[in-house]
């Protein structure tokens, strides 16, 4: 590769001549895969005689080339990937570190650091074994540029392995022990003190920033034994405290304004110091937060840290805060946030709470309260860009880098965890501010009311304070609706809304009316943020019947205003408000539901179009060589689109309670004679015509975040209408196309809708076999695609089950493909849920066409039908082998179909036990009532959950704010609350999953060893022919059905897991509506008339116990009228 020619090409990419620039870019792309290209790029980057812009362009290109193609997954190569020649890979690893050290500018250094990240992630340590030795050597250099480069490389190693695999758990402690003594020693030399450090303070801060960031990355998931030692924690703790206390030299200032200061290395170093101290305390040094599963590793360290080290952290933080409050020091927002977080973490452990308690109210009044005032910047945004202000204000307290959100978190933590001693003090402070009369400023009043907003849940749970809130609102909130300051009117709406969401009680009807009338009037406020907050707060009052009655006359205008506000702001919170109005006023709004849906769909298409245009414009303007695609910030619009679809679902859900409905023609599926009656309001069919275009547009736009909402709408529409209209079929084709391209990971979201297509649109599949082909391809891909897991394979089995049940008699040619794919997956998986799904699928192929399925099983494997029956009857005679109603009904129906077979079609290997089929059915019936009870309990639990959703706020108050009513005798003790319990649960679940995985691996290894041992004692051909025959858990099916007793011989591990497999309530199948008792009785009666000899054989072979069970089944009376006799074609 000619370096001079390459340099000229990159220089030409900056040409003002469009044709020359484009030609140069195309040529660079053409030669990008040539051997020597990357080596030449590094020569250009390292050439100090060249223009920096050319060198930077080469650095960007090198980074992108490595990131894109250094590792190519052989199972999923991307179109834009091409292998990097081995010589170039070697050259990059040999020269990248010296190149980084010599980098002439920060932009180039950033690109080269990203290159090292790619190399470390893919090659370290196996294919880059000498890297660590190089880094250690460079860290000891006397040249500061060399040391800084080594620090950056070391940082990338720890960033890449901060969340470690078991293998890396052994590697990283060795690297820590080797490098961290060097790092801490270097850091202590660089801290600005009265001595003479090797660098000026502002330059030294850059080194300290990297050193401390490295340490923080090293403790992200574990704290090594070396780091827990006294020497290590003291040395690093000393350095961290020194950085926290660093002061600029007299007369020195940071460049730029405060926004620039936030990004400067000086404050980055302090940020990483504070963040590291917080992490040490919160994850490893706080005894109340150490999960039980981790106490073995960190309990001793935590006990020592909380008493010996945490008090010093508290002292250092408090000193910084005192300087800040006194105006003697400026603190960045992120650093303030971290200090708030630490003070919040000090509230629960007794040792640190006793330190914090004397200062708690001071921190509330002098630190937290000032953060909640509005400032000139916020007021300017309110007036100058109200739409942006609304989007900012809605999520303001969710910004985890903001000191405002941290201040609110501190207040809540204090009021809930130490409520007995601190809550009333906070309220007294708020009252003192608001009762100051003319002395109180609007900024202070705003902050006080914001504290009420934040503490609303705690206030409304307190039995002493709650009754006083009506008077509080009358005296301090309602008057502010007339304030000339828009921010005050907005926060007043917010106070009423938040208190109302927790069922604020109004004793005086006049005060009550004044409150919601003020909100209604505020919806016409000249300021957009006030109108938005008034609308959201009005939605919080809808639980009140008096409010609903008062709003009825103006409901049409309110709805129009809500739609207008939603279109102006595109925030999902207004969609939630719309949902509330639709649910509460469904009787009034359902007659105009088509118009509501049409308006929602118009808004959806508009927002989706704006989002797509923004993405397309950014991609069109992208310069592949010199720029990356900009960060598009489309999250707000995505959330808005999600909110609109949720509102559409709310409208559709309101139709469930209608009584005047239209009959839909009854569908007959799968030869079962099962009817799907459905009464549908004509409005739903009209609504469907409006919704289908937004589904189509969403899927065609390929916004991944919206895929699940689109397919949820498909499921809802097809299920509620019980029909597939012509306009819906292109959605099925589009779903298939997306599964084959960008949506392979969304099979679970696609599945309910696709099953509805098969259940309610089977004629469409029969008339257009291409649709059946698509479903089969998705099934095969779900079982064989390396990128999909066991859960996806289970979903694939659910899909093919729907195909077999709904297209009976129409897919004979596909049965071999289905059976062979299923047998392969069954024999290669150890996942119990997946094994059960595969077993069910094989059972359904027998139901579909018994003779064809049995022939296919024998063709797939010698004696294959007998092997399957062994496994099947082992499962059906086990108490846990077929755990669900669905599994049991499938088996019963299929055994009934087998009874109808001509004996000439039964394989010889099965005839011996054929007379015991009825005994097998009876053994399944024995466990059916218990399975049906569990299913009913599961359904009831979901219904109970739905019923409780309306009481979530009250439940949240009871569960989340229990600290207020804690026993006073332990008010200063350690606090173990729901958060601690949740952490314990996560740790225990993680340990349990790891144990289960280890158990399965051990089992697989035992099985492999047994097979290898067995294979070694017999000819290879025999071993291959009997690869599954030697499973000791597979009972002979003739013995199983002959006994009719529950078998405990099946694998205990698999049974235990199968017992936890719940019914799938998200998918409806034709089997769900079948009465298994009636089906069996009518099958047996038909057999007695059509083939008395077989009937005699299957009934006389029963034991006395089985004959009793048969009489009980025949005497069973259904809870509802039995369905008509099913007509299933004899196979």
C-alpha positions, 0 to 999 in steps of 0.5 A: 500500500503506497502511503503517499497515494493514500495520504493524497486520497484522504486529503482529497476527501476534504476537497470543496469539489464535490466530484473530487471528494466523492471520487476519493471517498469511493476509492478509499472504500475500494482499497479499504480491504487491501493488505497493508491498508491499516499499516499505512494508515498508522504511518500517516497518523504518526507523521508529524509533518502532515496536517492534523485533519488528515491524520484525524480522518485516518484515525477515524477510519482506522477505528471504524474499520477495526470496530466493524470487522476485527471480529466477524461472527462466522454464523452471522457475517454482516454485509459491511464486514470484510476480514482484516488481513493477518499482517495488518492485525499484527501491525496494529497490535505492534504499533497502536500503543506507541502511536497512542503515546505520540498522539498529537491531539485529544481527538486523535487520542480518543480514536486510537483509544477506541481502537485499543478497546476493540483489540483488548475486547477481542484479543486480550489476553490469549492473542495479545499476551504481552500487553500487560507486561508492556503496560507495566513497563510504560507505567514506570517510565520517566516520560509523562506522555508515555505514562499517560498513554499506558494509563489509557491502555490500562483503563481500556483493559478494566473497562472491557472486563469490569463485568467479569466471566468466571474465567476473567474473575481469576485474571483481573485480580492478578492484574490489579495486584500487579498494577494498582500499587504503581497507580496509587503511588503515581496518583499521590505524587500528582495531587496538588499539595504544598510541595512541587508535583511533577505537573501543573495542577490542571494537567495533573488532574487529567492523569488523576481522572484516568487513574481513579476511573480505572479503580472505579471500573475495577470495583464495578462487580467485585472487590478483589482480596488485594483491594480489601487489604488494609494497605490497599484500602488505606493507600487508595482512600488517602488518594481519594480524599486528597482528590476530593479536597483539591483546591485550585492554586490562588489566582488560578481559574478553569477556562470557560463557563460553568458548563465547561467546568463540568467537563474539565478534567479537574472536576472529572477527577473529583467526580471519579473520586466521589463515585469511587468512595460511594461505590465502596460504601454502597456495594461493599462497605454498607452492612445493610446492603450486603445480600446474604449470598455475598456476605461470605465475601464482603461481610468482614470488610463491610463491618470494618469499613462502616465503622472505620472508613465511612465516618471519614468519608462523611467528614470529608463530604461535610467539609466540602458542603460547608464550603459550598453553602458558605459560598467559598467553593463551587461544586459541579452538579455531578459531584453534588449529586454524588454527595447527596447519594452518599448522604442518602446511603448513610441513612440506613446503617446505624453507624453512619446514621448517628453521624448524619442525624445531627446534620439532617435538618441542616442539610434539608434546609441549606443544601436540598432546599436551594436545589429546588428553587427555580433559577433564571435559566429555568424561567428563561426556558419556561418563557422562551421554549415552552415545549422543550421546558415541558419535556425537560420538566416531565422527567426532571426528577428522573435525571440521575445526574441532576442535583435536583433529583438527588435532593428529592431522593435524599428528602424521600429517603430521610422522610421514609426511613427515619420518619419518626424523627425527621419527617415532621421537621421537614414539614415544619421547615416547609411551613416556616418558608410558606408562612414568612409572608411578604418576606418569602420570595417566589423562588423559595415558595416554589421550592417549598411547594416542590418539596410537597410534590416530592413528599406527597405519598409520605404526607398522605399516608401520615394520619396526623398530616393528611387531614390538614392538607385541605387547609394547606391547599386553601392557604398556600396552593389555590391562591397561586393559581392567580400568580403572575409567574407561570412557574408558580401556577404550574407547581400549584397544578402539580401539588393538587395533582400529586395529592389527589393521586393519593386520594386527597379528602376535601371536607368542604365541598366549596374548597373541593370545587375550587380545586378542580375548577382551578385545574379546568381553568388552568387548561386555558392558561396562556402558558403551555407548561401550565396547560400541560400540568393542569391536564395531567393533574386533572387526570389524577382527580378522576377517581372522585365521582363529584369531579367526574359529574362536574366535568361531564358538561365540558367533556368534549372540550377537555378531550379536544384540549388533551388531543391538542396538547398531546400533538403540541408536546408529544409526551407520553404522560398526556397519553396516560391522561387520555387513557384515564379519561377514556376509562372513566368516561367510556359510556360517553366516549364509546359512541365516538370511539372511531373518531377518537381512534382516527385522531390517535392514528393521525397523531401516531403517523405524524410523530412516526413520520417526523421521527423517520424523517429525522433519521433519514436526514441524518443518514443522508448527511453522514460523511462515512470517512470523517463523521459518525452518525449523530446521536438522534435523540428520538427517545421522546418521540418513541415514548410518545408513540408507545403512549399513543398505542397504549391509549388505542389499546385502552379504547379497544379494551372498553368494548369488553363490557358492552352488552349490545353486540353483533354475532359473528359467523361461527368458525369451525377449526381443525375438524374438532367441531369447536365453535368460536362465537364472538359478538363484535360491535361494528365500531371495532371493525371500523376502528380496525380500518384506522389501526391497520395502516399504523401497524403497516407503517410501523413495521415498514419503518423498522423502528425496533423499539415499536415492534412489540407495540405493533404486534400487540395491536395485531394480536388485539385486533385479530382476537377481538374481531375473531376474523382476519380481514383482507387488509390484515393479510399483508401484515402477516407477510410483513411479519415474516419478512421482518423475522427473516431480517431485522426482527428475528429476536421478536418471535415472542411478540409476533407469536400471539398474532400469528396464532390468531391468523391461524385460528381465525383465518385458516381458510386463508392459509388453505387458499394461499399455501405460501402463508403456510410455507412462511409459518413453517420457515419461522418454525424451523428457524426458531429451532435451528438459528444459532442466534435464538435460544431455548425460549425462542424454540419453545415459541416455535413449537407453539407456532407449529402447534397452531399450524397442525391444529388449525390446518388439519389435513392440509399440510401432510407434505410438511409432517416429515420436516416437522417431526425430524426438526422436533426429534433433533431438538428433543434429543439435543436439549436438556431444557425441561420446558423445551423438551415438554414443548417438543413432546407436545408437538410430536403428540400433535402430529399424531393427532393431526394424522396418526398413521402418517406420523407413525410412519414418519417416526419409524422412517426417521429412526429404526423403531422410532415410533416405539421409542417415542411411545416409551417417552410419551407414556413415561411422561403421562404416567408420571405425576409431573410429566404432563404438568399443564391442562394443555398437555393433558388434553392434547394427550387425551385427544390424541389417544382418542384418535389412536383408538380410531385407527385401523389396526393394520396401520399400527406399527408392529412394535406398538401392537403389543400394548395397543389394548392399553390405550384406554388405561393411558387415557385414564391415567391422564384423567387422574391428574386433570382436575388438579391441573385445571385447579392450578390453571384456574388459580393462575387465571384468578391471580391475573384477575386479582392483579388487574383488580389491584392496579387501581389501588397501586398508589395506596399499596405503594404507600403501605409498602414503600413508606413503612418507615414512618410508622417504625417502632420508635424504640429502634428509630436509630438502629440499622434499617433492613427494608424492602430494598434490602430484601430485593437485593437478597432475592436477586442474589439468591436467584442468581445463586440458584440459577448458577446452581441449576446450570451447574447441575445440568452441566454435570448431568450432561457430562455424566450422560456423555460419560455413560454413553461413551462407556457404553459405546466403547463396549459395543460396535459403533453401528449398534451404538449409533442405532441406539443413541437414545435407547439406553435412557434408564428413565424411559419405561416400556410403554406397554408396561406403563399402560398395563399398570396404569399407575403413576410412575416415579421412575422419570427424571426427578430433575426434569419433573421438578422443572416441568412442574413449574411450567405454567399454562400459556394464557397469551395464546388461544388454541382450539383445544382450549374449548374442547371438553376432554371428558365428552370427547373421550366418552363420545370416542368410546361410544363410537368405537363400541358401535364401529369396532366392537372387537377393539372396544372389547379388548381395550376395556376388558384389559383394565384392572379393577381400579382402572374400571372404577376410574373409567366409570367415574370418567363416564359419569363426569358431568360438565359444568356447562352444556357439552359441545356437539359430537366432534367429527374427526376424519378417521386416519 
